[in-house]
Every structure is written in structure tokens, then in C-alpha cells.
Amino acid sequence: MSASDLRQKAWSAALIVLFFVAWELFCVMTGMSDLVLPRPSEVFVTLYQKFPLLWPHILQTLATTMIGFVLGVWLGVLLGAVIGVSKTAYDTAYPLLVGFSSIPKVAVVPIFVLWFGSGSVPAVLTALSICFFPIVVNIATGLATTEPELEDVLKALGASKLDILWNVGLPRTMPFFFASLKVAISYAFVGAVLSETVASNRGIGNVMMTASSNFNVPLVFAGLFVLAGLGVALYVIFSLIEGRVTGWATRKNDLIAT
Amino acid sequence: MMRMQPDSEFSGAPVPAAAVPVAIELSDASVTFGRGDRAVPALSKTMLRIADGEFVALVGPSGCGKSTILRLASGLVQPTTGVVIVGGREVAARALRVGMAFQNPTMLPWMTIERNIMLPLKIVEPFRSQFRKLRKTEFRDKANALLEQVGLKGFGSRFPWQLSGGMLQRANLCRALIHEPRMLLLDEPFGALDQFTREELWSILQDLWMTHKPTVLLVTHDLREAAFLASRICVMSARPGRIVDDSPVTFSRPRTVAMTFEPDFVALNQKLRTFIVDARSAPAEGAT
């Protein structure tokens, strides 16, 4: 890591600290009631004290998110591959997909609850339905943009569609795929929490709903902090994997030809 | 960098066609893209016979169907009417496993040059079934031997973005040849390169052809390139294309860039140029 990278990271950290300090000062100076906006220090204390209580809910939210995400990735890759390989399928299926993805997922949760009752299942399904779309689009685009010349070279060799997909199409989509994974994991998380907020008795979303109806505002904010922390952690994990797998696509910054 | 083989005894004169099996034969082949009102005739009834081991260049005004002939020969396009016979069999029945190279080198950015060049071995039998076993030994040596022949020794482990356009095009030629195809189809392979790199690659291609002896069909806009490389040049008319002139090139091999400034060579260029200028201005009268 270079010095400029370190400086960049230091500035990012400083900005976060500054944000909380400004918030704290704002609350102290205006004498804000903690029923409206609690001080961040107060939130952190609540978070620390209530952590044993929060932990099972964190696990619950993580579990539903990850299950929904993994299912969403499978579905997304499968649909994306089918749509991306065939131009006809691409044109035919696209309007339906766009229509489906345009539905606000809050509107879908009650339907899932109606079908499967409240709890984990609607949370998983909401996470899935909200996160698979960016994956479909990215995989399909990656496949559809394979250079026609290269396809000709391989077809002239007698390569089957599957050969081309396996050797060229799929590796080509990897940068698109991982870019979409970063988006999808955040979406899945939003979906799971959304569903928990509406219909569940477990999970961070549910904790926040309960806390807010009890006017335990610091706990609501503690829930928010947890969500933000988890979201960042998941994003970072997938960025790291992306860097490892698809370094060739972002080489310009650090690898110089010799 | 020139790669000449002054000790080669190879002569440029084509062997009589009857003595050698025919590699590619188009009889009355025509191609029309689209249907009904939007039908575009790309190639009108064309006769072309290329003997095994010949190096044929196709020149003509742009959009005249040169690339279509190439795609017919590779089996990527089926003739609308007429018959295309490649390697003694009608195309369409099966894949032809020819080597192809285009102006765009299309190296895969996530693979090293070596692995890019070995890509055809992953697809074509009999190499395909042995690929896992031999990719680290025999196949890699094969790739590196070719790389050495085109002057890219030691670049096998580099990635495509670490190479210049000319180097990538040399690697592209290696990839087209690695599976020892009987036929090499080149569609303006050097079109995007500067004059000097292009001349350098002519010599490399000539060298590759003289050692591996595939049948080559080269589509090009560059008349000097055609005259330098080919043992026979076919001139095509404007769309819908047909062959209006077909003449052998008899300069001895290996040819050098210096030869391209000699009177005979310049005269040939002039003749080809006249054909193409005529072809551009008027529809073809008929094949000669």
C-alpha cells in the first residue's frame, strides 16, 4: 500500500469521526431531546449495553440476508446466462424483468406473508427478489458484449455454444458479476430488514420497530448503526473477493507494463 | 526487425493445380443477407478454386464481399445458392477447425499470452482431450515455439495489455496456427498497424507460411501487402461482389520489403489499382 493510499484512508476515517463529533456537538448545543435525536455517544453506550440482547437478532438478519442473497445469485446467474446467450431471449424477457424489478418490494412483503406466514421465509424471499435483478442484468450484459470476432474464431474451430460460454463468456462477465454482487448484497440486506420490519418477531428490523413503539429512540439508532456496520462489512468482503478474482479488469492503477 | 530465410529453397511459383488437391472450392456460390425488401446481396455467383498450400489474397473495394468469401470458407456463413466445398467436403455438415485472425487481435485479458494462444487446443480434437494432461508441458512448448518464431520469445507469461498492437497481432497469428490447421483465414489482420510494423509482420507471416504450409486466404485493402505475400491475387468488383481478375504472383521467395520498390512489383500494384478503380466506378462486366 502506498503513502497516498494511507493518506486517503486516514482522511476517510477522519471524515467519519468528524461526522459523529459534529452530530454530538449539534445535540449538546441545541439541547436536543433524546426522544428526537439521541447523541451518538448515547447510542454507542446503548449499543454496548444491549449487545447481548441484539446479538441473536443480528444473526437472524444476517442469516436471512445470506440465504436470500445466495438464492438470488443462483437465480440471477441462471437467468442472466439464459438471457445473455440468446439475443431473442434478451429482447423477449427484458420488459418482464424490468416490470418486475420496478415493483416496490414493500408492496410484495404482505403477499409473501399471506402465503408463508410471518417470520424468516418472507424475509428470505424479499431479500432474494430484491437482489437478483442487478445480477441478471450484469451477467446478461457481460455475455452479450463478447467480441463477435472472437466468437467467429472459436466457432470456426468448431466450438459449441457451451465451449464459448465457459471459456470466454463467463470469465468475461466476472467483473460485471462482482460489481453486481456488491450491489446485490446491499439490496438483499435492505430486503431482509424491510420484511422483518413489516412482519417478523425476530431480526434487527423487528428490534427497531419494537424500540420505536416504546419510544426507546437510542435503541432505534443502535439498530441503525448495526445495520450500517453490517452493510459496510458485507460490501468490504465482496470488494476484497472482487479484487482477487477480477484484478485483470482494474489493472491500470497498480500494474504497469515492464 | 526482419526475419528472412535466405537459405530457403522455396520458390514462389505455384504448383500446377491439377497435381494438388483442392482446399477450397466455391462453385456459383452467392450470399444474400436478409430477406424480402431488405435483402442485401453480398456476393453474386462466384467461382473460386484454391489449391492446397496456396496463398491467395483477395482485394477489392470496401463492402465488395471479400469478408463474405472468408466466412463462407470458414463455414460461419452458408451460401444462399451454389456450393462451397472445403477440404473435400461440403461446408455446413460440420465445423472446419480452420485458423482465423481478424484486425482486432481479441486476446482474452484475463489470460497470459501463452494461455491465449493455447485456447484453440482447448477446443479442437485431438488436443482437447489431452489438454489437461499436456497444457503444462507439450502444449506450452508448442505455444512458445510459435512465439519464438514470430519474435515474441519470453513474452508467453505476459498479459495482453502489456504488449503493443503489433505484438498482439503476432500472438494472434500464433493462436490461429497452434492447432496446425490446414487452412488459415485472415481478414485484414494488419489493418490497424503502422506501415513499419505491418511490413515487419508481412515477413513474419511469409516465414510462418513457408514453414507450416497451410492454405491461406488473406483479405486485405493493401495492394502492396497482397503482392508481397500472395502466390495468387483475386480482385473483386463492387457489391454484390464477384471475382473480376485472378492472376498469379511469381516473385521469388522469400520476398523482401526492398523488392516492393522494384519496377515489376510496382507495375503489378498499378495493374491491381486500375482494376479496383474500375470496379469502384462501374459494376462488374464479367469474370475474366
Interface residues (C-beta under 8 A of the other chain):
Chain A: E147 E149 L150 D152 V153 L154 K155 A156 L157 G158 A159 D163 N167 V168 P171 R172 M174 T246 W248 A249 R251 A257 T258
Chain B: R71 S74 G75 L76 R94 A95 L96 R97 V98 G99 M100 A101 F102 Q103 N104 T106 L108 P109 W110 L119 P120 K122 I123 V124 R158 F159 W161 Q162 R175 A176 H179 L185
